[in-house]
Amino acid sequence: MPIQEPEYDLIKHPGDPCPHLCETGCGVFGTPARPPTCHTYACNWLRGDGTIEQRPDRMQAMPTIAEDKMSLALYLAPGLTPDTMTREAQRYARRWHKLTGNCVLYVWGVGYSKCTAHWADGRRRTEDTEYSFKREDLDHG
């Protein structure tokens, strides 16, 4: 379901990059232009999951629960791929695998156009978007 707050220039679908995203993060953070939806959203780190080194701006990735409510979606900073992400992002993903046994979706590429799914048993697959994965493809165990 898309987020629609036209009075804040925000109409986006899940997985799409925010139009306010800039190289340093949120271009409207701390300003009246920040939409109410953003005030209420909390990534996994804000919910208390992860170390200070795994803060999204430090590990250059934002962790959040995927739409299937079981997998982790790790949105990588522009220019990073699953093979070039930071060590802290790697540690976070490994910890998720170890604790849950569930899939990690690395969402990356220009406009978050690519998604690589990694499973705890070592399987890996890349698709054009995370939404091309069926739920049964993401289930593990």
C-alpha positions in Angstrom: 0.0 0.0 0.0 1.5 3.3 -1.0 2.2 6.2 1.4 0.2 9.2 0.2 0.9 12.6 1.8 0.7 14.9 -1.2 0.8 18.0 1.0 4.3 17.0 1.9 5.3 15.9 -1.7 5.3 12.3 -0.6 3.6 9.6 -2.6 5.7 6.4 -2.6 5.2 2.7 -2.7 7.0 0.3 -0.3 10.6 -0.2 -1.4 10.7 2.9 -3.5 13.3 5.5 -2.4 12.0 8.5 -0.6 12.0 11.6 -2.8 13.5 13.5 0.1 16.5 11.1 0.3 19.9 12.8 -0.2 23.5 11.8 0.2 23.5 12.7 3.9 20.2 10.9 4.6 16.8 12.7 5.0 16.8 16.1 3.3 13.8 17.3 5.3 14.7 15.8 8.8 14.1 18.4 11.5 12.1 20.7 9.2 8.3 21.4 8.9 8.5 19.7 5.5 9.0 16.3 7.2 5.8 14.2 6.7 3.9 12.8 9.7 4.5 9.3 8.4 8.2 9.8 8.9 7.7 10.9 12.5 6.0 7.7 13.4 8.2 5.2 11.4 11.0 3.5 13.3 13.6 1.2 11.7 14.8 -1.8 13.7 17.7 0.2 15.2 15.3 2.9 16.6 13.3 0.0 18.1 16.4 -1.1 20.1 17.9 -3.7 17.8 21.6 -3.3 17.2 24.7 -1.6 18.6 25.7 2.1 18.3 28.0 1.0 15.4 25.0 -0.5 13.6 23.1 2.8 13.6 21.9 3.2 10.0 24.0 6.3 9.2 27.1 4.4 10.5 26.6 1.1 8.9 25.3 2.7 5.7 22.2 0.5 5.7 18.7 0.8 7.2 17.3 -2.4 8.7 13.5 -2.9 8.7 11.1 -5.9 8.8 10.1 -6.9 5.3 6.5 -7.1 4.1 6.3 -10.9 4.9 6.8 -9.9 8.6 9.6 -12.5 9.0 12.4 -11.5 6.8 14.8 -8.6 7.3 15.0 -5.9 4.6 18.4 -4.2 4.7 18.3 -1.1 2.5 21.9 -0.4 1.5 23.2 3.2 1.0 23.6 4.4 -2.6 26.6 2.8 -4.3 26.7 -0.2 -2.0 25.9 -3.8 -3.0 25.6 -7.0 -0.9 29.3 -7.6 -1.9 30.5 -4.1 -0.9 28.4 -3.3 2.1 30.0 -2.3 5.4 31.3 -4.8 8.0 28.7 -3.6 10.4 25.9 -4.3 7.9 27.4 -7.8 7.4 27.5 -8.4 11.1 23.9 -7.3 11.5 22.7 -9.6 8.7 24.7 -12.6 10.1 23.2 -11.9 13.6 19.7 -11.9 12.0 20.3 -15.2 10.3 21.7 -16.7 13.5 18.8 -15.5 15.7 15.9 -16.1 13.4 17.0 -18.5 10.6 15.0 -16.2 8.2 15.9 -14.6 5.0 17.7 -11.3 4.6 16.7 -9.1 1.7 19.4 -6.7 0.6 17.7 -3.9 -1.3 20.1 -1.9 -3.4 20.9 -0.3 -6.7 19.7 2.9 -8.4 16.3 3.6 -7.0 16.5 0.4 -4.9 15.9 -1.5 -8.1 17.7 -4.7 -7.1 17.1 -7.2 -4.3 19.4 -10.0 -3.3 17.9 -12.6 -0.9 20.3 -14.5 1.4 19.1 -17.5 3.4 20.8 -18.8 6.6 21.7 -22.0 4.7 23.8 -20.1 2.2 21.4 -19.9 -0.7 21.4 -16.6 -2.6 19.3 -15.1 -5.4 19.1 -11.6 -7.0 16.0 -10.2 -8.7 15.1 -6.9 -10.2 12.9 -5.9 -7.2 12.1 -7.4 -3.8 8.5 -7.7 -4.9 9.3 -10.4 -7.5 10.0 -12.8 -4.6 7.0 -14.9 -3.6 6.4 -15.5 0.1 7.1 -19.3 -0.3 10.5 -18.3 -1.8 11.4 -16.4 1.4 10.2 -18.9 3.9 12.9 -20.9 5.5 12.6 -24.1 7.5 
